[in-house]
């Protein structure tokens, strides 16, 4: 018999951390930045930005200095 897979299978963080972040976001009406700061205070580095899947392919580029 196959064991049931977690609904968070394949995510970067364990279910407890995801659940905590979602709970504080909704319970205290926080922004993503506020949740990111709370997690950082607890030693969890979370970057709320899209992955590099084509994000740097449009717009002007800055020269390397």
DSSP file (Angstrom, degrees, kcal/mol; ACC not computed):
  #  RESIDUE AA STRUCTURE BP1 BP2  ACC     N-H-->O    O-->H-N    N-H-->O    O-->H-N    TCO  KAPPA ALPHA  PHI   PSI    X-CA   Y-CA   Z-CA
    1    1 A X              0   0    0      0, 0.0     2,-0.2     0, 0.0     0, 0.0   0.000 360.0 360.0 360.0 133.7    0.0    0.0    0.0
    2    2 A X        -     0   0    0      1,-0.1     2,-0.2     3,-0.0     3,-0.0  -0.502 360.0-122.6 -77.6 143.0    1.4    3.4   -0.9
    3    3 A X        -     0   0    0     -2,-0.2     2,-0.2     1,-0.1    -1,-0.1  -0.595  32.9-102.6 -82.9 148.6    1.8    6.0    1.8
    4    4 A X        -     0   0    0     -2,-0.2     2,-0.2     1,-0.1    -1,-0.1  -0.488  35.1-129.9 -71.6 135.1    0.0    9.3    1.3
    5    5 A X        -     0   0    0     -2,-0.2    -1,-0.1     1,-0.1     2,-0.0  -0.594  26.3-103.7 -85.1 147.9    2.2   12.1    0.2
    6    6 A X    >   -     0   0    0     -2,-0.2     3,-1.6     1,-0.1    -1,-0.1  -0.355  21.1-125.3 -66.3 147.9    2.2   15.4    2.0
    7    7 A X  T 3  S+     0   0    0      1,-0.3    -1,-0.1     3,-0.0    -2,-0.0   0.658 113.8  54.2 -68.2 -13.5    0.3   18.3    0.3
    8    8 A X  T >  S+     0   0    0      3,-0.1     3,-2.2     2,-0.0    -1,-0.3   0.209  76.8 142.1-102.2  13.5    3.6   20.2    0.6
    9    9 A X  T <  S+     0   0    0     -3,-1.6     3,-0.1     1,-0.3    -4,-0.0  -0.329  70.0  21.2 -58.2 130.2    5.7   17.6   -1.1
   10   10 A X  T 3  S+     0   0    0      1,-0.4    -1,-0.3     2,-0.0     2,-0.2   0.372  94.3 124.2  92.3  -3.9    8.3   19.3   -3.3
   11   11 A X    <   -     0   0    0     -3,-2.2    -1,-0.4     2,-0.2     4,-0.1  -0.525  68.0-122.7 -86.7 160.2    8.3   22.6   -1.5
   12   12 A X  S    S+     0   0    0     -2,-0.2     2,-0.3    -3,-0.1    -1,-0.1   0.839  90.3  49.9 -71.4 -35.0   11.4   24.1   -0.1
   13   13 A X  S    S-     0   0    0      1,-0.1    -2,-0.2    -5,-0.1    -3,-0.0  -0.720  90.5-101.0-109.3 155.7   10.2   24.3    3.6
   14   14 A X    >>  -     0   0    0     -2,-0.3     4,-1.9     1,-0.1     3,-0.6  -0.283  39.5-105.0 -68.3 159.9    8.6   21.8    5.9
   15   15 A X  H 3> S+     0   0    0      1,-0.2     4,-2.7     2,-0.2     5,-0.2   0.805 117.4  60.6 -57.2 -32.3    4.8   22.0    6.4
   16   16 A X  H 3> S+     0   0    0      2,-0.2     4,-2.1     1,-0.2    -1,-0.2   0.906 107.6  43.7 -64.1 -41.4    5.2   23.5    9.9
   17   17 A X  H <> S+     0   0    0     -3,-0.6     4,-2.5     2,-0.2    -2,-0.2   0.902 114.4  49.1 -71.7 -41.2    7.0   26.5    8.6
   18   18 A X  H  X S+     0   0    0     -4,-1.9     4,-2.3     1,-0.2     5,-0.2   0.930 112.4  49.0 -62.3 -44.9    4.6   27.0    5.6
   19   19 A X  H  X S+     0   0    0     -4,-2.7     4,-2.4    -5,-0.2    -2,-0.2   0.898 111.1  49.6 -62.0 -41.4    1.6   26.7    8.0
   20   20 A X  H  X S+     0   0    0     -4,-2.1     4,-2.7     2,-0.2     5,-0.3   0.926 110.9  49.3 -63.7 -44.9    3.1   29.2   10.4
   21   21 A X  H  X S+     0   0    0     -4,-2.5     4,-1.9     1,-0.2    -2,-0.2   0.906 113.5  45.8 -62.4 -42.3    3.8   31.7    7.6
   22   22 A X  H  X S+     0   0    0     -4,-2.3     4,-2.1    -5,-0.2     5,-0.3   0.898 112.4  52.5 -66.8 -40.1    0.3   31.4    6.2
   23   23 A X  H  X S+     0   0    0     -4,-2.4     4,-3.2    -5,-0.2     5,-0.3   0.945 112.3  42.5 -62.8 -49.3   -1.2   31.7    9.7
   24   24 A X  H  X S+     0   0    0     -4,-2.7     4,-1.8     1,-0.2     6,-0.5   0.865 111.4  57.2 -67.6 -33.4    0.6   34.9   10.7
   25   25 A X  H  <>S+     0   0    0     -4,-1.9     5,-1.3    -5,-0.3     4,-0.3   0.933 119.3  29.6 -60.1 -46.3   -0.1   36.4    7.3
   26   26 A X  H  <5S+     0   0    0     -4,-2.1     3,-0.3     3,-0.2    -2,-0.2   0.871 119.1  53.1 -83.6 -38.4   -3.8   36.0    7.7
   27   27 A X  H  <5S+     0   0    0     -4,-3.2    -3,-0.2    -5,-0.3    -2,-0.2   0.883 123.4  26.1 -66.7 -39.4   -4.1   36.3   11.5
   28   28 A X  T  <5S-     0   0    0     -4,-1.8    -1,-0.2    -5,-0.3    -2,-0.2   0.258 103.3-119.3-111.2  10.8   -2.3   39.6   11.8
   29   29 A X  T   5 +     0   0    0     -3,-0.3    -3,-0.2    -4,-0.3     2,-0.2   0.928  53.8 170.4  51.4  52.7   -3.0   41.0    8.3
   30   30 A X      < -     0   0    0     -5,-1.3    -1,-0.1    -6,-0.5     2,-0.1  -0.534  32.4-119.7 -92.6 158.8    0.7   41.2    7.5
   31   31 A X     >  -     0   0    0     -2,-0.2     4,-2.2     1,-0.1     5,-0.2  -0.437  32.8-104.8 -85.3 168.7    2.5   41.9    4.2
   32   32 A X  H  > S+     0   0    0      1,-0.2     4,-2.5     2,-0.2     5,-0.1   0.889 124.1  54.3 -60.4 -37.9    4.8   39.4    2.5
   33   33 A X  H  > S+     0   0    0      2,-0.2     4,-2.3     1,-0.2    -1,-0.2   0.901 106.7  50.5 -63.8 -41.1    7.7   41.6    3.6
   34   34 A X  H  > S+     0   0    0      2,-0.2     4,-2.3     1,-0.2    -1,-0.2   0.911 111.4  47.6 -63.2 -42.4    6.5   41.4    7.3
   35   35 A X  H  X S+     0   0    0     -4,-2.2     4,-2.5     2,-0.2    -2,-0.2   0.906 110.3  52.9 -64.7 -40.7    6.2   37.6    7.1
   36   36 A X  H  X S+     0   0    0     -4,-2.5     4,-2.2     1,-0.2    10,-0.2   0.905 109.7  48.8 -60.4 -41.7    9.7   37.5    5.5
   37   37 A X  H  X S+     0   0    0     -4,-2.3     4,-2.0     2,-0.2    -2,-0.2   0.901 110.1  51.0 -65.7 -41.6   11.1   39.6    8.4
   38   38 A X  H  X S+     0   0    0     -4,-2.3     4,-0.8     1,-0.2    -2,-0.2   0.920 112.1  46.5 -61.9 -43.3    9.4   37.4   11.0
   39   39 A X  H ><>S+     0   0    0     -4,-2.5     5,-2.8     1,-0.2     3,-0.7   0.889 109.6  54.4 -66.6 -37.9   10.9   34.3    9.5
   40   40 A X  H ><5S+     0   0    0     -4,-2.2     3,-1.7     1,-0.2    -1,-0.2   0.869 101.9  58.0 -64.2 -36.1   14.3   35.9    9.2
   41   41 A X  H 3<5S+     0   0    0     -4,-2.0    -1,-0.2     1,-0.3    -2,-0.2   0.773 107.5  48.7 -63.1 -24.6   14.2   36.7   12.9
   42   42 A X  T <<5S-     0   0    0     -4,-0.8    -1,-0.3    -3,-0.7    -2,-0.2   0.276 126.8-100.8 -98.5   9.5   13.8   32.9   13.5
   43   43 A X  T < 5S+     0   0    0     -3,-1.7     2,-0.6     1,-0.2    -3,-0.2   0.650  81.3 130.1  85.0  16.2   16.7   32.1   11.2
   44   44 A X      < -     0   0    0     -5,-2.8     2,-0.7    -6,-0.1    -1,-0.2  -0.912  47.8-149.3-107.5 114.4   14.6   31.1    8.1
   45   45 A X        +     0   0    0     -2,-0.6     2,-0.4    -3,-0.1    -8,-0.1  -0.737  24.6 170.0 -87.6 115.6   15.7   32.8    5.0
   46   46 A X        -     0   0    0     -2,-0.7     2,-0.6   -10,-0.2    -6,-0.1  -0.994  18.4-163.1-129.2 124.7   12.8   33.3    2.7
   47   47 A X        -     0   0    0     -2,-0.4     2,-1.9     2,-0.1    -2,-0.0  -0.929   7.7-156.1-111.9 111.4   12.9   35.4   -0.5
   48   48 A X        +     0   0    0     -2,-0.6     2,-0.3   -16,-0.1   -16,-0.0  -0.483  56.2 107.8 -86.2  69.0    9.5   36.4   -1.7
   49   49 A X  S    S-     0   0    0     -2,-1.9    -2,-0.1     0, 0.0     0, 0.0  -0.973  74.4 -95.0-139.9 155.3   10.5   36.9   -5.3
   50   50 A X        -     0   0    0     -2,-0.3     5,-0.0     1,-0.1    -2,-0.0  -0.260  46.4-101.5 -67.5 158.0    9.9   35.0   -8.5
   51   51 A X        -     0   0    0      1,-0.1     4,-0.2     2,-0.1    -1,-0.1  -0.160  39.8 -95.2 -70.9 174.0   12.4   32.5   -9.7
   52   52 A X  S    S+     0   0    0      2,-0.1     2,-2.5     1,-0.1     4,-0.3   0.063  75.2 135.7 -81.7  27.8   14.8   33.4  -12.5
   53   53 A X  S    S-     0   0    0      1,-0.2    -1,-0.1     2,-0.1    -2,-0.1  -0.441  97.8 -39.2 -78.4  72.8   12.6   31.8  -15.2
   54   54 A X  S >  S+     0   0    0     -2,-2.5     3,-1.2     2,-0.0    -1,-0.2   0.530 103.1 126.7  90.2   6.3   12.9   34.6  -17.7
   55   55 A X  T 3  S+     0   0    0      1,-0.3     3,-0.5    -4,-0.2    -3,-0.1   0.820  75.4  45.0 -68.5 -30.2   12.8   37.4  -15.2
   56   56 A X  T 3  S+     0   0    0     -4,-0.3    -1,-0.3     1,-0.2    -4,-0.0   0.221  89.8  88.3 -98.2  16.4   16.0   39.0  -16.4
   57   57 A X  S <  S+     0   0    0     -3,-1.2     2,-0.3    -4,-0.0    -1,-0.2   0.473  81.6  56.1 -95.1  -1.7   15.3   38.7  -20.1
   58   58 A X  S    S+     0   0    0     -3,-0.5     2,-0.0    -4,-0.2    -4,-0.0  -0.927  83.1  30.9-131.9 156.5   13.4   42.0  -20.6
   59   59 A X  S    S-     0   0    0     -2,-0.3     2,-0.0     2,-0.0     0, 0.0  -0.086  93.8 -42.6  89.3 169.9   14.1   45.7  -20.0
   60   60 A X        -     0   0    0      1,-0.1     2,-0.3    -2,-0.0    -2,-0.1  -0.322  56.4-135.8 -70.1 153.2   17.3   47.7  -20.0
   61   61 A X        -     0   0    0     -2,-0.0     2,-0.4     0, 0.0    -1,-0.1  -0.812  10.3-125.7-109.9 151.7   20.4   46.3  -18.4
   62   62 A X        -     0   0    0     -2,-0.3     2,-0.1     1,-0.0     3,-0.0  -0.784  28.8-116.4 -94.8 137.0   22.8   48.1  -16.2
   63   63 A X        -     0   0    0     -2,-0.4     2,-0.3     1,-0.1    -1,-0.0  -0.429  33.1-105.2 -70.1 147.2   26.5   48.0  -17.2
   64   64 A X              0   0    0      1,-0.1    -1,-0.1    -2,-0.1     0, 0.0  -0.547 360.0 360.0 -71.0 133.7   28.9   46.3  -14.8
   65   65 A X              0   0    0     -2,-0.3    -1,-0.1    -3,-0.0    -2,-0.0   0.380 360.0 360.0-109.9 360.0   30.9   48.8  -12.8
